Amino acid sequence: VKLGCSNCDFTENKNMDQKLIKKFGEEIQEESCPNCKSNTFTIIETSLIIEELGDIAESTGTTVEILSTETEEGEMLFRTFGGIAAILRYKINY
């Protein structure tokens, strides 16, 4: 979630569960901008982290594989790493 103030152009990014965004949007209406203290602090943009990671991967030519938690491997990945992991491989030149 990208938050912003229309008064001073302050912006802030927050990561949260998609289910909490609507409630957070209602709560942020009560908040003041941490920079200028005006009440114009609102949600500017929302995006899913999986889409952002996919866009970054695509722009760098990286392969993305999604494992379901319905599989043993996916469940183990979720329990161990919280659901996000990367295997980095570099071409070795001798």
CNS distance restraints for C-alpha pairs under 8 A (distance, minus, plus):
assign (resid   1 and name CA) (resid  13 and name CA) 5.70 0.50 0.50
assign (resid   1 and name CA) (resid  14 and name CA) 5.23 0.50 0.50
assign (resid   1 and name CA) (resid  15 and name CA) 6.22 0.50 0.50
assign (resid   1 and name CA) (resid  16 and name CA) 7.47 0.50 0.50
assign (resid   1 and name CA) (resid  21 and name CA) 7.83 0.50 0.50
assign (resid   1 and name CA) (resid  43 and name CA) 6.87 0.50 0.50
assign (resid   1 and name CA) (resid  44 and name CA) 7.67 0.50 0.50
assign (resid   1 and name CA) (resid  45 and name CA) 5.89 0.50 0.50
assign (resid   1 and name CA) (resid  46 and name CA) 4.49 0.50 0.50
assign (resid   1 and name CA) (resid  47 and name CA) 6.50 0.50 0.50
assign (resid   2 and name CA) (resid  11 and name CA) 6.95 0.50 0.50
assign (resid   2 and name CA) (resid  12 and name CA) 5.83 0.50 0.50
assign (resid   2 and name CA) (resid  13 and name CA) 4.54 0.50 0.50
assign (resid   2 and name CA) (resid  14 and name CA) 6.48 0.50 0.50
assign (resid   2 and name CA) (resid  43 and name CA) 5.95 0.50 0.50
assign (resid   2 and name CA) (resid  44 and name CA) 5.53 0.50 0.50
assign (resid   2 and name CA) (resid  45 and name CA) 5.07 0.50 0.50
assign (resid   2 and name CA) (resid  46 and name CA) 6.22 0.50 0.50
assign (resid   3 and name CA) (resid  11 and name CA) 5.49 0.50 0.50
assign (resid   3 and name CA) (resid  12 and name CA) 5.12 0.50 0.50
assign (resid   3 and name CA) (resid  13 and name CA) 6.11 0.50 0.50
assign (resid   3 and name CA) (resid  14 and name CA) 7.78 0.50 0.50
assign (resid   3 and name CA) (resid  41 and name CA) 6.90 0.50 0.50
assign (resid   3 and name CA) (resid  42 and name CA) 5.59 0.50 0.50
assign (resid   3 and name CA) (resid  43 and name CA) 4.43 0.50 0.50
assign (resid   3 and name CA) (resid  44 and name CA) 5.33 0.50 0.50
assign (resid   3 and name CA) (resid  45 and name CA) 7.14 0.50 0.50
assign (resid   4 and name CA) (resid   9 and name CA) 6.46 0.50 0.50
assign (resid   4 and name CA) (resid  10 and name CA) 5.55 0.50 0.50
assign (resid   4 and name CA) (resid  11 and name CA) 4.27 0.50 0.50
assign (resid   4 and name CA) (resid  12 and name CA) 6.39 0.50 0.50
assign (resid   4 and name CA) (resid  41 and name CA) 5.52 0.50 0.50
assign (resid   4 and name CA) (resid  42 and name CA) 5.65 0.50 0.50
assign (resid   4 and name CA) (resid  43 and name CA) 6.33 0.50 0.50
assign (resid   4 and name CA) (resid  44 and name CA) 5.97 0.50 0.50
assign (resid   5 and name CA) (resid   9 and name CA) 5.18 0.50 0.50
assign (resid   5 and name CA) (resid  10 and name CA) 5.28 0.50 0.50
assign (resid   5 and name CA) (resid  11 and name CA) 6.56 0.50 0.50
assign (resid   5 and name CA) (resid  33 and name CA) 6.29 0.50 0.50
assign (resid   5 and name CA) (resid  38 and name CA) 7.93 0.50 0.50
assign (resid   5 and name CA) (resid  40 and name CA) 5.36 0.50 0.50
assign (resid   5 and name CA) (resid  41 and name CA) 4.40 0.50 0.50
assign (resid   5 and name CA) (resid  42 and name CA) 6.51 0.50 0.50
assign (resid   6 and name CA) (resid  10 and name CA) 7.73 0.50 0.50
assign (resid   6 and name CA) (resid  40 and name CA) 5.88 0.50 0.50
assign (resid   6 and name CA) (resid  41 and name CA) 7.02 0.50 0.50
assign (resid   7 and name CA) (resid  36 and name CA) 7.76 0.50 0.50
assign (resid   7 and name CA) (resid  38 and name CA) 7.08 0.50 0.50
assign (resid   7 and name CA) (resid  40 and name CA) 6.47 0.50 0.50
assign (resid   8 and name CA) (resid  35 and name CA) 7.61 0.50 0.50
assign (resid   8 and name CA) (resid  36 and name CA) 6.61 0.50 0.50
assign (resid  10 and name CA) (resid  33 and name CA) 7.77 0.50 0.50
assign (resid  10 and name CA) (resid  35 and name CA) 6.73 0.50 0.50
assign (resid  16 and name CA) (resid  20 and name CA) 6.82 0.50 0.50
assign (resid  16 and name CA) (resid  21 and name CA) 7.18 0.50 0.50
assign (resid  17 and name CA) (resid  21 and name CA) 7.01 0.50 0.50
assign (resid  18 and name CA) (resid  48 and name CA) 7.71 0.50 0.50
assign (resid  20 and name CA) (resid  24 and name CA) 6.02 0.50 0.50
assign (resid  21 and name CA) (resid  25 and name CA) 6.00 0.50 0.50
assign (resid  22 and name CA) (resid  26 and name CA) 6.55 0.50 0.50
assign (resid  23 and name CA) (resid  27 and name CA) 6.32 0.50 0.50
assign (resid  24 and name CA) (resid  28 and name CA) 5.98 0.50 0.50
assign (resid  25 and name CA) (resid  29 and name CA) 6.73 0.50 0.50
assign (resid  25 and name CA) (resid  42 and name CA) 7.51 0.50 0.50
assign (resid  25 and name CA) (resid  43 and name CA) 6.62 0.50 0.50
assign (resid  26 and name CA) (resid  30 and name CA) 7.69 0.50 0.50
assign (resid  27 and name CA) (resid  31 and name CA) 7.13 0.50 0.50
assign (resid  28 and name CA) (resid  41 and name CA) 7.18 0.50 0.50
assign (resid  28 and name CA) (resid  42 and name CA) 6.36 0.50 0.50
assign (resid  28 and name CA) (resid  43 and name CA) 7.79 0.50 0.50
assign (resid  29 and name CA) (resid  39 and name CA) 7.66 0.50 0.50
assign (resid  29 and name CA) (resid  41 and name CA) 7.16 0.50 0.50
assign (resid  29 and name CA) (resid  42 and name CA) 6.57 0.50 0.50
assign (resid  30 and name CA) (resid  39 and name CA) 7.61 0.50 0.50
assign (resid  31 and name CA) (resid  39 and name CA) 6.64 0.50 0.50
assign (resid  31 and name CA) (resid  41 and name CA) 6.83 0.50 0.50
assign (resid  32 and name CA) (resid  37 and name CA) 4.99 0.50 0.50
assign (resid  32 and name CA) (resid  38 and name CA) 5.41 0.50 0.50
assign (resid  32 and name CA) (resid  39 and name CA) 4.69 0.50 0.50
assign (resid  32 and name CA) (resid  40 and name CA) 7.08 0.50 0.50
assign (resid  32 and name CA) (resid  41 and name CA) 6.00 0.50 0.50
assign (resid  33 and name CA) (resid  37 and name CA) 4.55 0.50 0.50
assign (resid  33 and name CA) (resid  38 and name CA) 5.42 0.50 0.50
assign (resid  33 and name CA) (resid  39 and name CA) 6.30 0.50 0.50
assign (resid  33 and name CA) (resid  40 and name CA) 6.88 0.50 0.50
assign (resid  33 and name CA) (resid  41 and name CA) 5.16 0.50 0.50
assign (resid  47 and name CA) (resid  51 and name CA) 7.30 0.50 0.50
assign (resid  47 and name CA) (resid  52 and name CA) 7.40 0.50 0.50
assign (resid  48 and name CA) (resid  52 and name CA) 6.55 0.50 0.50
assign (resid  49 and name CA) (resid  53 and name CA) 6.06 0.50 0.50
assign (resid  50 and name CA) (resid  54 and name CA) 6.02 0.50 0.50
assign (resid  51 and name CA) (resid  55 and name CA) 6.15 0.50 0.50
assign (resid  52 and name CA) (resid  56 and name CA) 6.29 0.50 0.50
assign (resid  53 and name CA) (resid  57 and name CA) 6.06 0.50 0.50
assign (resid  54 and name CA) (resid  58 and name CA) 6.03 0.50 0.50
assign (resid  54 and name CA) (resid  64 and name CA) 7.03 0.50 0.50
assign (resid  55 and name CA) (resid  59 and name CA) 6.19 0.50 0.50
assign (resid  56 and name CA) (resid  60 and name CA) 6.42 0.50 0.50
assign (resid  57 and name CA) (resid  61 and name CA) 6.09 0.50 0.50
assign (resid  57 and name CA) (resid  62 and name CA) 4.74 0.50 0.50
assign (resid  57 and name CA) (resid  63 and name CA) 6.73 0.50 0.50
assign (resid  57 and name CA) (resid  64 and name CA) 6.97 0.50 0.50
assign (resid  58 and name CA) (resid  62 and name CA) 5.88 0.50 0.50
assign (resid  58 and name CA) (resid  63 and name CA) 7.49 0.50 0.50
assign (resid  67 and name CA) (resid  71 and name CA) 7.45 0.50 0.50
assign (resid  67 and name CA) (resid  73 and name CA) 7.43 0.50 0.50
assign (resid  67 and name CA) (resid  74 and name CA) 5.02 0.50 0.50
assign (resid  68 and name CA) (resid  74 and name CA) 5.14 0.50 0.50
assign (resid  68 and name CA) (resid  75 and name CA) 7.42 0.50 0.50
assign (resid  69 and name CA) (resid  73 and name CA) 7.50 0.50 0.50
assign (resid  69 and name CA) (resid  74 and name CA) 4.32 0.50 0.50
assign (resid  69 and name CA) (resid  75 and name CA) 4.39 0.50 0.50
assign (resid  69 and name CA) (resid  76 and name CA) 7.97 0.50 0.50
assign (resid  69 and name CA) (resid  78 and name CA) 7.01 0.50 0.50
assign (resid  70 and name CA) (resid  74 and name CA) 6.69 0.50 0.50
assign (resid  70 and name CA) (resid  75 and name CA) 6.71 0.50 0.50
assign (resid  71 and name CA) (resid  75 and name CA) 6.13 0.50 0.50
assign (resid  72 and name CA) (resid  76 and name CA) 6.17 0.50 0.50
assign (resid  73 and name CA) (resid  77 and name CA) 6.14 0.50 0.50
assign (resid  74 and name CA) (resid  78 and name CA) 6.13 0.50 0.50
assign (resid  74 and name CA) (resid  83 and name CA) 7.98 0.50 0.50
assign (resid  75 and name CA) (resid  79 and name CA) 6.16 0.50 0.50
assign (resid  76 and name CA) (resid  80 and name CA) 5.96 0.50 0.50
assign (resid  77 and name CA) (resid  81 and name CA) 5.69 0.50 0.50
assign (resid  77 and name CA) (resid  82 and name CA) 7.02 0.50 0.50
assign (resid  77 and name CA) (resid  83 and name CA) 5.78 0.50 0.50
assign (resid  77 and name CA) (resid  84 and name CA) 7.58 0.50 0.50
assign (resid  77 and name CA) (resid  85 and name CA) 7.57 0.50 0.50
assign (resid  78 and name CA) (resid  82 and name CA) 4.64 0.50 0.50
assign (resid  78 and name CA) (resid  83 and name CA) 3.95 0.50 0.50
assign (resid  78 and name CA) (resid  84 and name CA) 7.32 0.50 0.50
assign (resid  79 and name CA) (resid  83 and name CA) 7.20 0.50 0.50
assign (resid  81 and name CA) (resid  85 and name CA) 6.53 0.50 0.50
